[in-house]
Amino acid sequence: MISTLRYKTHNDTKINVNGTSHQGEISESFETLLKLFGTPMSAVDNKSDVEWSIMFNDGVVATIYNWKNGPAFCGKDGINPVDITEWNIGGKTISAVYDIEEIIKINA
């Protein structure tokens, strides 16, 4: 099955993620996310370490980020982002989760 979903990331264009919130989670390696979505941005708060912003061709916006488990929040006891396997997905609707899951399923 070939996905019809096309997307751009923060590495391609500026993506407005204002108004997004937690919609779900995924279990995936940092390496897979890096392969699919490119280099993550450094998070701007002290609760996350890295974040990817994705905009699909249908206008759905998603974010993938770690939450309160890395060094930014836990200090030296935090998990190095490259070792994190549990990620949060943000968006304006649950479609963000479905679209991320489809991209991973088809391309990982």
Secondary structure, 3 states (H helix, E strand, C coil): CCCCCCEEECCCCCCCCCCCEEEEEEECCHHHHHHHHCCCEECCCCCCCEEEEEEECCCCEEEEECCCCCHHHHHHHCCCHHHCCEEEEEECCCHHHHHHHHHHHHHC
